[in-house]
């Protein structure tokens, strides 16, 4: 998955595919608080901009 393919709001599976990491590692990363995420019911959603800022080292 490339940056251009990422949706505006990421699910954990998008982060997993983008970073080429396992599901457990993706959940650990999301729960670590290094970027903003929102829980909607059982879903964890991450704004693309915040995630990419973290990925690029801007956060």
C-alpha positions as CSV (number, residue, x, y, z in Angstrom):
1,X,0.0,0.0,0.0
2,X,1.4,3.4,-0.9
3,X,0.7,6.9,0.6
4,X,-1.6,7.7,-2.2
5,X,-3.7,4.6,-1.6
6,X,-4.4,5.4,2.1
7,X,-7.9,6.6,2.8
8,X,-8.6,9.8,4.7
9,X,-9.4,7.7,7.8
10,X,-7.3,4.7,8.5
11,X,-8.3,1.4,10.2
12,X,-5.7,-0.7,11.9
13,X,-5.5,-3.0,8.9
14,X,-4.4,0.0,6.7
15,X,-1.6,0.8,9.2
16,X,-0.6,-2.9,9.2
17,X,-0.4,-3.1,5.4
18,X,1.4,0.3,5.0
19,X,4.1,-0.5,7.6
20,X,4.3,-4.2,6.7
21,X,3.9,-5.2,10.3
22,X,1.8,-7.8,12.1
23,X,-1.7,-7.2,13.5
24,X,-0.4,-7.3,17.1
25,X,2.3,-4.8,16.4
26,X,-0.2,-2.5,14.6
27,X,-2.5,-2.6,17.6
28,X,0.4,-1.9,20.0
29,X,1.4,1.1,17.9
30,X,-2.2,2.5,17.8
31,X,-2.5,2.0,21.6
32,X,0.9,3.6,22.3
33,X,-0.5,7.1,21.7
34,X,2.2,8.3,19.2
35,X,-0.6,9.6,16.9
36,X,-4.2,10.5,17.5
37,X,-6.9,7.8,17.2
38,X,-10.6,7.7,17.8
39,X,-12.6,4.7,19.0
40,X,-16.0,4.4,17.4
41,X,-17.7,1.4,18.9
42,X,-15.2,-1.4,18.4
43,X,-13.4,0.3,15.6
44,X,-10.2,2.3,16.0
45,X,-9.9,5.1,13.4
46,X,-6.8,7.2,12.7
47,X,-6.8,10.4,10.6
48,X,-4.4,9.9,7.7
49,X,-2.8,13.3,8.1
50,X,-1.8,12.6,11.7
51,X,-0.5,9.2,10.9
52,X,1.6,10.5,8.0
53,X,3.0,13.3,10.1
54,X,4.1,10.7,12.7
55,X,5.5,8.5,9.9
56,X,7.4,11.4,8.4
57,X,8.8,12.3,11.8
58,X,6.8,15.6,12.1
59,X,4.8,14.6,15.2
